[in-house]
């Protein structure tokens, strides 16, 4: 086959597939579709993903696409075809497959649309959505039947635990969140640089009397200071709720860039001296190391009173005492486990928590 003939043949196939896709999208008869029942495990996973703290357009399309690709047998649609579906057609497909599958697994559990309306209201109060996505998230799926599948399970995510807590009473949501540490509805986002802050800030705040889960605080790590500005610019357009930004002292240039686009509802804090690790309590550091390595070495506060960054000091301490490589995230988890006393909170940590509380 010549190159020209091969090109024409491939072009024909592409155009033909596009035509077929268009016909499928326009002519789907919901009453005639064929599908496999969604497994209980996949229904639970879908509900979990739909109710996580993530921008609705991303999570809804992803969850719906995965369900249709896996369980819709006729017509068989690709992810690209699903993306091109009319919103109302997409919703009807998902509703039919979800609700009939839920009915198969839990035939006695009827849908209470009050819970759906509550979650919809919460989404609209949290995110900036265009009209198309507002339509997408307003979907009539039987959440109650899926919740019945997990009532006796342990170790379920906090977003699903929260749904179980409010299923039969959707009033006084903030009071329930406060009482049971349910995190949702989320009222404020903390944007930080890395994993150390993500691990330790909830524990520091709890010790200071300001529990993040009880007060609707969602903490997000950007994965490094250079990613904070980029992520903030995304979040400020996606979210209606306030954002608090926590940066190390060496991120002054990044803070200036953010300040130029900072919303009136948002605030930012630069650590005064060095990195996040530099404002830790020396007593906490000493206690954590001595507990872990009590049969190998013993340290004192003087070992960590250095002018250099704390991460470098700790790395050298680990090397000199042959304790292996110093890993920031592992050490942060150990610090979190050893948080006990108010004195574990330095003045600057308390200042940060106070700023978060009042922003």
Legacy VTK file of the C-alpha trace (Angstrom):
# vtk DataFile Version 3.0
C-alpha trace
ASCII
DATASET POLYDATA
POINTS 359 float
0.000 0.000 0.000
1.377 3.409 -0.986
1.881 6.175 1.581
-0.977 8.181 0.050
-3.340 5.214 0.114
-2.330 4.433 3.700
-2.979 8.051 4.722
-6.393 8.079 3.020
-7.326 4.766 4.655
-6.391 6.009 8.140
-8.244 9.272 7.556
-11.317 7.268 6.528
-11.102 5.200 9.728
-10.778 8.290 11.897
-13.741 10.025 10.256
-15.809 6.849 10.406
-15.091 6.390 14.123
-15.957 10.031 14.774
-19.255 9.567 12.927
-20.053 6.406 14.883
-19.193 8.151 18.137
-21.472 11.064 17.255
-24.340 8.729 16.397
-23.856 6.836 19.660
-23.786 10.005 21.702
-26.918 11.444 20.113
-28.961 8.278 19.820
-28.505 6.470 23.141
-31.805 5.039 24.329
-31.483 4.700 28.102
-34.176 2.022 28.163
-32.210 -0.192 25.787
-28.739 0.001 27.280
-27.102 -3.171 28.566
-24.793 -3.216 31.574
-23.306 -5.398 34.269
-24.270 -4.678 37.891
-21.659 -2.571 39.660
-20.031 -4.538 42.469
-20.522 -3.375 46.064
-16.798 -2.635 46.276
-16.901 -0.359 43.233
-20.023 1.433 44.450
-18.293 2.156 47.759
-15.139 3.305 45.960
-17.180 5.540 43.658
-18.998 7.166 46.581
-15.691 7.647 48.377
-14.136 9.392 45.368
-17.189 11.550 44.717
-17.192 12.915 48.270
-13.469 13.626 48.682
-12.219 17.192 48.800
-11.403 17.610 45.117
-12.663 19.872 42.367
-16.025 18.391 41.214
-15.420 18.582 37.469
-12.333 16.379 37.827
-13.683 13.796 40.245
-17.180 13.446 38.784
-15.994 12.889 35.221
-13.350 10.464 36.409
-15.726 8.379 38.536
-18.517 8.343 35.955
-16.113 7.496 33.145
-14.647 4.561 35.075
-18.091 3.193 35.900
-19.348 3.407 32.317
-16.162 2.002 30.771
-16.213 -0.966 33.121
-19.910 -1.777 33.369
-21.746 -0.367 30.330
-21.752 -3.095 27.668
-24.115 -1.713 25.053
-23.381 0.764 23.665
-19.691 0.408 24.470
-18.183 3.854 24.963
-14.597 5.028 25.204
-13.480 7.648 27.702
-13.309 10.219 24.925
-16.861 9.415 23.858
-18.053 9.667 27.450
-16.392 13.062 27.747
-18.371 14.216 24.714
-21.722 12.990 26.028
-24.429 15.513 26.740
-24.434 16.121 30.499
-28.029 14.971 30.869
-27.381 11.766 28.930
-24.305 11.056 31.049
-26.290 11.555 34.235
-29.109 9.296 33.063
-26.641 6.520 32.226
-24.922 6.742 35.599
-28.190 7.012 37.507
-29.615 3.900 35.862
-26.486 1.777 36.337
-25.827 3.030 39.887
-29.385 2.841 41.180
-30.248 -0.546 39.703
-26.959 -1.973 41.002
-27.605 -0.514 44.454
-31.130 -1.940 44.423
-29.729 -5.363 43.551
-27.359 -5.317 46.544
-29.678 -3.535 48.996
-33.273 -3.935 47.726
-34.839 -2.644 50.951
-32.903 0.619 51.136
-34.724 3.456 49.435
-33.110 6.699 48.443
-33.569 9.708 50.697
-32.986 12.689 48.435
-32.454 14.951 51.435
-28.881 13.678 51.678
-28.312 14.328 47.959
-29.634 17.868 48.308
-27.451 18.493 51.356
-24.301 17.387 49.546
-25.228 19.421 46.473
-25.746 22.540 48.582
-22.367 21.950 50.203
-20.617 21.588 46.838
-22.151 24.801 45.543
-21.096 26.653 48.708
-17.512 25.372 48.473
-16.590 25.511 44.780
-16.859 27.948 41.898
-18.665 25.990 39.185
-19.990 26.868 35.746
-23.563 25.983 34.855
-22.584 22.781 33.075
-20.780 21.366 36.112
-23.561 22.519 38.438
-25.847 20.378 36.317
-23.394 17.464 36.432
-23.152 17.353 40.240
-26.929 17.544 40.647
-27.341 13.795 40.128
-29.992 11.455 41.477
-27.983 8.463 42.769
-28.972 6.246 45.689
-26.339 7.116 48.287
-28.260 5.509 51.155
-28.017 1.995 49.713
-24.249 2.330 49.309
-23.904 3.620 52.866
-25.754 0.529 54.064
-22.981 -1.533 52.489
-20.369 0.007 54.809
-22.279 0.337 58.085
-20.420 -2.537 59.741
-17.045 -1.880 58.162
-14.096 -0.447 60.070
-11.340 1.864 58.880
-13.460 3.712 56.351
-12.370 7.193 55.156
-13.508 10.234 57.121
-15.688 11.480 54.246
-17.725 8.253 54.335
-17.789 8.206 58.137
-19.251 11.676 57.932
-21.985 10.554 55.515
-23.011 7.805 57.920
-23.149 10.360 60.741
-25.471 12.738 58.882
-27.469 10.236 56.805
-30.601 10.373 58.936
-30.254 13.970 60.106
-28.750 16.561 57.777
-29.375 19.477 60.116
-26.759 21.153 62.310
-23.874 19.899 60.182
-21.273 22.131 61.840
-22.322 20.982 65.280
-21.982 17.343 64.224
-18.592 18.083 62.682
-17.470 19.698 65.944
-18.748 16.834 68.075
-17.470 13.908 66.006
-14.407 15.447 64.255
-15.913 14.845 60.805
-13.878 17.505 58.891
-16.742 18.106 56.460
-18.143 20.548 55.554
-14.722 22.037 54.862
-14.619 25.748 55.711
-10.955 26.611 55.237
-7.898 25.323 53.368
-4.288 25.444 54.577
-1.785 25.384 51.727
1.725 24.429 52.861
5.001 23.529 51.203
5.661 19.915 52.107
4.879 16.670 53.858
6.360 17.721 57.219
3.764 20.455 57.658
1.025 18.129 56.454
1.962 15.536 59.077
2.607 17.815 62.046
0.284 20.811 61.752
-2.889 18.857 62.688
-1.176 17.523 65.817
0.228 20.925 66.782
-3.201 22.505 66.336
-4.967 19.775 68.311
-2.525 20.221 71.189
-3.258 23.955 71.083
-6.992 23.297 71.357
-7.893 23.879 67.711
-8.727 20.539 66.101
-8.647 20.746 62.296
-11.237 18.013 61.737
-13.640 19.564 64.250
-13.301 22.983 62.633
-13.505 21.987 58.974
-9.854 22.569 58.058
-8.372 20.836 55.009
-4.564 20.846 54.792
-2.963 20.517 51.341
0.739 20.028 50.652
1.975 21.584 47.410
5.045 19.352 47.148
7.646 22.101 47.528
7.811 25.868 47.804
8.077 26.349 44.028
4.690 24.661 43.586
2.824 26.761 46.163
2.177 29.769 43.921
0.969 27.589 41.046
-1.358 25.581 43.266
-2.702 28.706 44.972
-3.603 30.235 41.601
-5.606 27.091 40.813
-7.306 26.887 44.198
-8.280 30.559 44.396
-10.262 30.163 41.164
-11.791 26.844 42.207
-12.729 27.572 45.815
-15.120 29.985 47.495
-13.737 29.257 50.970
-10.684 30.985 52.544
-7.123 29.766 51.944
-4.256 30.163 54.444
-0.758 29.874 52.955
2.201 28.791 55.102
5.703 29.389 53.710
9.284 29.026 54.908
11.374 32.169 55.394
13.306 31.557 52.161
10.109 31.790 50.090
9.895 35.594 50.229
10.055 35.920 46.446
7.244 33.412 46.015
5.158 35.200 48.648
5.505 38.449 46.701
4.138 36.761 43.579
1.218 35.349 45.532
0.549 38.678 47.231
-0.143 40.238 43.814
-3.100 37.886 43.275
-4.107 37.209 46.889
-7.866 37.297 47.449
-9.312 39.414 50.249
-10.535 36.244 51.972
-7.071 34.653 52.021
-3.962 35.196 54.132
-0.318 34.220 54.149
2.333 33.599 56.803
6.119 33.467 56.321
8.018 31.631 59.016
10.279 34.207 60.644
13.423 32.156 61.038
14.332 29.490 58.510
12.217 26.451 57.668
9.286 24.792 59.378
11.668 22.361 61.111
13.540 25.322 62.652
10.590 26.285 64.852
10.190 22.867 66.499
10.582 22.491 70.259
14.070 21.216 71.111
12.565 19.258 73.989
10.274 17.484 71.548
13.179 16.668 69.231
15.292 15.371 72.133
12.458 13.243 73.551
11.649 11.744 70.151
15.247 10.749 69.368
15.927 9.350 72.826
12.771 7.261 72.711
13.598 5.787 69.315
17.303 5.204 69.875
17.373 4.635 73.647
19.573 1.546 73.306
21.995 3.202 70.892
22.601 6.780 71.970
21.254 9.578 74.105
21.061 13.230 73.109
20.578 16.500 74.937
19.204 19.892 73.906
22.704 21.266 73.420
23.175 18.852 70.488
20.611 20.821 68.477
21.426 24.421 69.399
23.092 25.210 66.091
23.109 28.225 63.822
22.567 26.057 60.762
19.159 24.757 59.626
17.646 22.085 61.846
17.357 19.583 58.992
21.119 19.831 58.437
21.792 19.540 62.181
19.633 16.421 62.408
21.212 14.905 59.306
24.672 15.359 60.836
23.515 13.955 64.193
22.139 10.837 62.505
25.346 10.420 60.503
27.711 10.892 63.450
25.794 8.415 65.603
25.344 5.945 62.728
21.553 6.083 62.959
20.979 5.750 59.228
19.803 8.441 56.842
17.684 11.238 58.259
14.272 11.192 56.550
12.155 14.300 57.103
8.807 12.596 56.657
9.636 9.629 58.905
10.974 11.929 61.617
7.870 14.127 61.351
5.649 11.096 61.981
7.717 10.184 65.042
7.464 13.749 66.344
3.698 13.627 65.859
3.495 10.435 67.918
5.451 12.073 70.741
3.426 15.282 71.004
2.231 15.452 74.603
2.774 18.754 76.361
1.870 22.372 75.759
5.602 23.105 75.939
5.975 21.117 72.710
4.427 24.153 71.017
6.873 26.977 70.407
5.762 30.600 70.319
5.855 30.737 66.537
3.856 27.547 66.135
1.213 29.063 68.411
1.265 32.257 66.334
0.686 30.259 63.159
-2.227 28.371 64.691
-3.743 31.622 65.928
-3.449 33.108 62.412
-5.136 30.042 60.931
-7.909 30.226 63.509
-8.672 33.876 62.805
-8.125 34.132 59.047
LINES 1 360
359 0 1 2 3 4 5 6 7 8 9 10 11 12 13 14 15 16 17 18 19 20 21 22 23 24 25 26 27 28 29 30 31 32 33 34 35 36 37 38 39 40 41 42 43 44 45 46 47 48 49 50 51 52 53 54 55 56 57 58 59 60 61 62 63 64 65 66 67 68 69 70 71 72 73 74 75 76 77 78 79 80 81 82 83 84 85 86 87 88 89 90 91 92 93 94 95 96 97 98 99 100 101 102 103 104 105 106 107 108 109 110 111 112 113 114 115 116 117 118 119 120 121 122 123 124 125 126 127 128 129 130 131 132 133 134 135 136 137 138 139 140 141 142 143 144 145 146 147 148 149 150 151 152 153 154 155 156 157 158 159 160 161 162 163 164 165 166 167 168 169 170 171 172 173 174 175 176 177 178 179 180 181 182 183 184 185 186 187 188 189 190 191 192 193 194 195 196 197 198 199 200 201 202 203 204 205 206 207 208 209 210 211 212 213 214 215 216 217 218 219 220 221 222 223 224 225 226 227 228 229 230 231 232 233 234 235 236 237 238 239 240 241 242 243 244 245 246 247 248 249 250 251 252 253 254 255 256 257 258 259 260 261 262 263 264 265 266 267 268 269 270 271 272 273 274 275 276 277 278 279 280 281 282 283 284 285 286 287 288 289 290 291 292 293 294 295 296 297 298 299 300 301 302 303 304 305 306 307 308 309 310 311 312 313 314 315 316 317 318 319 320 321 322 323 324 325 326 327 328 329 330 331 332 333 334 335 336 337 338 339 340 341 342 343 344 345 346 347 348 349 350 351 352 353 354 355 356 357 358
